């Protein structure tokens, strides 16, 4: 099963993606995590990627496509995947179609999480992340706080505020998202692949039965 997650930063794509990963036993592949893992290295490519991330800008298409295509060709993704953070533009969507067609695969469903901008900003500034690369659990101080303040429930690692989880950067990320990704929503809607989930401030994606809904959708 090939699933694409769509939605602005902070809508819960990562949380839902991990839920679906466990439900369908396929990897959750986050382009953001791919970028961050590269940005932590010490070379010119890492510096270049980090410069885009820190400013809230998109990593250029050619570089993004190269890194994502490499990940999709890894063994664990050959029987399906949940792709989170890619594609972000119609051009990337078309390239993804080309990549999958060459592998005799295709996107089965695009899950679109829709949440107003002001609520996204509130969520992100309250977000805390586990920096352990084997965990990467995400918390929210309001509706998903850790059991012990500042400590990951799963692995015990001290939680961090990501460099790009500040209001100024979030606003820039949202501006960039609206300029590039809204056409992508229409692109998948026209292909009858879009499954929209309307969210609000009270929506807790960790308790929503999205995996059951998606399974029913296929049946």
N, C-alpha and C positions, 0 to 999 in steps of 0.2 A: 504494500500500500504506500503510495506517494502522497504526502500531505504538505501543503504550504500554509503557514500561518501569516496572516496579514493584520496590520493594525499599527497605530502610532506607538512611539516609545512609551512604556509605562502602562500599556493596556493589559498586560498579563500574558503576553505571547509565550514567554519563557516558562511560566508556571503551567499554563495549559499544555504547552509542548511536552513538558516532562511528564504530565499526567497521561497524555496520549501515548508517549513512548513506552510507559509501563503497561498500559492497556493493550497495545498492539505489538509489543515486543520488537520495536524498530527504533533506531537511534534518533534522538533529538539533536539536530545540527543547527547551532546558532552561529550565524555569520559574525555577530558581535564577539562571541567567544573566540572564533578563529582569529579575528583581527587583534583582540586583546592578547592572545597567546603569542602572536607574532610581534606585537608592539613591545613585549617584555624582553625580547632578545636584544642583542647589542650589535646591530649592524645598520646600514643605511636604509634597508627596507623597513626595519622596525621603526626607525626615526620618522620615516615618511608616513607610515600608517598612523603612528601616535599623533603626528601633527594634525591629521584630519579628525581623529577621534576627539582630541582635547578641545577643538574648536566647534564640535558639534556638526561637522560637515561630513558628507558622504565620501567614502573611499571611492576613487574613480572606477568606472565600469570594468576596464581591462584588467586591473589588479584584482578587483572583487571576483570577477568571473574565473580568473585563473585559480585563485585560492579555493573557491567553492567547488569548482569542477574536480580539483584534486581530492577534496574531501568526499564527494559523491562517488568517486571511484574506489574508495577504500572498501575492504571486504564486508564490514558490518553494515554498509549502506546499500549493498547490492540487492537485498530483498525488500527494500522499502526504507522510508525516512520521513521525518517531520522536519521541514526546512523553515527556520525562523530567522527573519531579517534579510532574506533573499528569496525572490527578487524584490527590489524596491522601485523599479521603473519598468515601463513597458518594454524598453530595449532589453533589460535584463530578463524579463519574462519570456521574450522571444528567444533569447539565447538559451535559457533553461529548457525551453521546448526543443530546441535543436539538439542540445546535449542528451536529453532523455530519448528523443526519437532515434538518435544514433544507437542507443542502447536498447531499443525496442521497449521503452517504458513511457509512461505518461502520468501527469498529475491526475489524481482521483478526486480530490476535494481541496478547496481553498477556504480555510476557516478565518473569517474576518471579525476581529474584535473591535467594536465601535464604542468609544468613550469620549465625552466632551473634553476639550483642551484644558479648561481650568481644573477639572478633576484629575487629569493626567499629571499636571504640574504638582498638585497637592500630593499625589501618590508617590511621585519620584523623589521629591525632597524628603519624604519619610521612609525611603527604601534603604535597606541595609543588605549587604552582600557578603557571602562567605568567599574569601579569596582562595581557598583551597581548591586547586585545579581538579581534584578528584571529587569535589562536592558541588561548589558553586550554588548552594541553596540561597534563595532570595527571601527576605523578610520585609514586613512593613510594620512600622511602629504602631499603626492604628488598628489594622485588621488581621495582621499575622505577625505579632511580636514574638521574639525568641523567648523560651521559658526562663532562661537566665539572661539578664540584660547584657547585650553586647557580645554574646557567645552563641555560636551555631549549635542548634539542638542536635544535629546529626553527627558532626565530627569534632565539636569542641573548639573549633578555630575562632579567634576573635573576629568579629564582623567589622566591615569597613564601609565607608561611604565612597562610592566610586568617584573618580575625578570629574566625570561628566554628569554626576547626579546633583547639580546645583541649578537654581532657577534660571539663571542667565543662559547656561548651555542648553537646558531643556527647552526654553523658548525658541532658541535657534534651531534645535533639532526638530521641533514641531513645525517651524516655518519651512524648513527643508523638506520635511515629510509631506506637507500639504502641496508644496510646489512640484513634487515628483511622483508621489504614490497614489494620488486620487485617480489619476488616469488608469493606474494598474488595477484598481478595484473595478472600474468599468470594463477593463480588458477581460478580466476573469468572469464578470457578470454576464457578458455577452456570450461566453463559452459555456454558460450554465454550470459553472464549477463553484460559484461563490455560495458560502454558507455563513450568513451574517448573525452575529451574537451581539445584541444591544446590551450595553452595560451602563451602570450609573454608579454614584458614589458608594452606595450600599452593596454593590455586587461584589461577592467574594468568590473569585474564580477557583479557589481551592476546594470549595464545597459544591460547585455547580456540576450537574451530571452531564458534562459535555461529551465525555467518552461514550456514555450510553446513547446520547442524542445522535452522535455521529455514526455509531454502530447501527442504530435504527434507520438513519438516513440511507445507509448503504443497503439495508435489507428491504 
